[in-house]
Amino acid sequence: MRQTYLVPVRETQAGTLVLRTGRLTSGERTGLAFTSEAALAATMGPFQRWIRLAEEPLRDMLTPLGVRCVRIDPRPASELSQLRAA
């Protein structure tokens, strides 16, 4: 069975769901995917909408946007800055 991920989305004014992306510190856009609702809520907030996608369709949807990298279970930037300070 293929691994599927929880992928954050937002709804446009027209009612279409679109993938949410993030940015690396370099400025490069990256895809976002999570392995659990808890991981998604910790990073994106408890009210973040999501869809379930396998990695291949996710990459297929990101490629036309110029997004080559997908981060699995990314951590919130605020949490990373706290780790660096420690």
N, C-alpha and C positions, 0 to 999 in steps of 0.2 A: 504494500500500500504506500502511496506517495505521501510525503510529509506535506501538510498544509499549514499555513500561517494565518494569523489574524493581522489584517492589513488595514491601517487607519485610512478612512475616507472622509470627505466632506461633501455636502450637498450644495450644488449650484442653485442660483435663483430659478433656473429652468427645471429643477428637480432631478438633475443628473448627478450620480455619484462620481467623484473623481478621487484618485489616489492622493494622499498627502505624502509629501517628500520632506526630507530634512536637508541640512547642509553640514558638511564637514568643516573643520576649522580652516581648511584651505579654500573654502567657498564652493567647492564642488557639491552638486546636488546628489543625494543618495536616497534610495528606496528604503522604506521602513517596514519591518515585519516582526511579529511577536509570536512566541510559542505558547503564551497563555494570556487569559484575560487579566490576571494579576500583573503580569509584566507590562502589558499595554497600559493599564490604568496607572501604574506607578510612573510611567514616562509621559503619557499623553493626557492623563486625567481620567476620572471615573465616567465622564459623559461622552468620551470620544466614540464616535461611530466607527464600525469596522465591518469588513467582509472577510470571508475565508477564501484564500487562494493558495494554490500550489506554487512552488518557486518558478517553474517554467512560464506559466501564464502571467505571473507577476512581472518577470523580466521582459516578456513580450510586450506588456503594456507600458513599461518604463523606457524601453529602447527608443521609441519615436520621440520621447521627451529629452533624449540625450543623457539619460541616467544609466550608468553602467554598473554601479555598486549598490548592493542591498545590505543593509545592516540588520542583523537578527538580534532581537532583544536589546536595542540600544538603551543606554542609561541616560537619565536626564542630565543636561549640561551642568545644572547646579550641583548635582551629586558628584560629577567628575571633578569640578573645581574644588570641592571640599576634600576629595581624595588627594589631589595634588598638593593642597596646603598642608595636609597631615604628614 
